[in-house]
Amino acid sequence: YNPFGVHAVSAACQALAAPVITQSTVVNQDVINADLQGTIWALPAGDLKFALGADYRNIAYSYLPDAEIQSGDPFTYNTQTPTKGASAVREVFGELLIPVVKDIPFFENVSVDLAARYSDYVLSGGSPTYKGDIDWAVTDGFRLRGGYERAIRAPAVSELFSGSSTQYQNLATITGTLSDPCDVTLPYVNGANGAQIKALCAAQGMPSAIASTYTNNNPQVPVVVSGNTSLRPERADTFTGGAVYQPQFDTPWFQNASISVDYYNVRLKNAIAAVPISLVVSSCFNLNGQNPSFAAANPNCLLLNRSPATGFLANSLAPYENLGQIKTGGVDLEADWLTDIDGAMGWSDAGTLGVNLVGTYLNDFKLQAAPGGNFTEYGGTDYTGLYGPYATWRFNSTFTYHNWGADIGLRWRFIGAMQDSSVATSATRTPGAPGQPPLNYFDLTMGYTLTDTQTRLSLTVSNL
């Protein structure tokens, strides 16, 4: 390769630097299902309805990467191995819809929905799920609802059978700065627990000759992600409760208005995820309280490997695993309002005006990296792992005006302020430096439907 003139690049160099990469992923699903539903008998408040069924599903997965990807060609940036496997499940289920009471003051209609299912997974075993919901129409326009549900999520075939894949992940998210705890310029090896941390570094393969001078200025470290056929299903307990109000006023201003508020509380166990290297390192070195004895046999520490020449973290393991628990709760809000301006104000051909608001308040999002470990509170922080970040407040509001076949709308997306994730070190966050300030995004939409046709013209400006 001649760096001073691209025209002098040889054909062999071009072929190496710009290979045609192909990958093949095939997922086949076979399904057999039978179900029966209908009415058992009539009750004073309505029909008692049922559903019964059984099904069988088999999902087969195969992945074949190109030779360059398998060999770790430097221009593919990723190394993956071919893999394949299959997962099957047999299930039976039943459900009852029970009308409890009807047409009584403050009990316009009350019904209960009960359901249960048993799933027998060939690889991960059997798991029951069930639920009980109540729907209570208190008066015309006002309804209460809530319930409890036991749910599961079986590991996906990609989580079970994915081949080894080398990825580069960032270490800088542990405290917001570059943080390899073995770095002698950082406070860890020089702090109160310095001796234990040095012992952990040595157990992972840190060469003794360079341990006292080791520094690391590269936040990107190679990590080997892989599937795990020993995964068990995730299990969640969900509690919900809420109210829906639809005004019944005799005025066109509120004929198409509604507001709902719902509380949710979710407790998830055996969460399935490929643990990010930042969490593995902080858990191994007890930066988040997950290894108080600084044991080299800690499951997180056993995933870490270091280069025998440089001491850098290299090819540490990040298989999909059943983590500890996730606890989260909050309140969801939705409001809708649509009015015909002509009917409301008497203006002829004035069109319609609509407003939709969807918002959520996140009370907490606590993560336990391993069973029996401490919980870390990530709610209100900019932590990006496990589908984050976790702003306390989020809203999407849409304002739309429609007339003469045309419409114009403005969408306002709001994401509340978040603290830096470095404050997330315990089950209750400690005050820390602000991370992300509040964000406001505005999107503009315009459309026109051509008269007597099915043709619609539209224009969208995202992030106006």
Salt bridges, closest charged atoms under 4 A:
ASP55 OD1 - ARG57 NH1 3.50
ASP55 OD2 - ARG117 NH1 3.85
GLU91 OE1 - ARG57 NH1 2.73
GLU91 OE1 - ARG117 NH1 2.99
ASP113 OD2 - LYS131 NZ 3.23
ASP120 OD2 - ARG90 NH2 3.15
ASP133 OD2 - LYS131 NZ 3.51
ASP135 OD1 - ARG143 NH1 2.99
GLU159 OE2 - ARG153 NH2 3.15
ASP180 OD1 - ARG306 NH2 3.00
GLU234 OE1 - ARG153 NE 3.09
ASP237 OD1 - ARG150 NE 2.76
ASP262 OD2 - ARG145 NH2 2.74
ASP407 OD2 - ARG456 NH1 2.95
ASP443 OD2 - ARG411 NH2 2.80
ASP443 OD2 - ARG413 NE 2.98
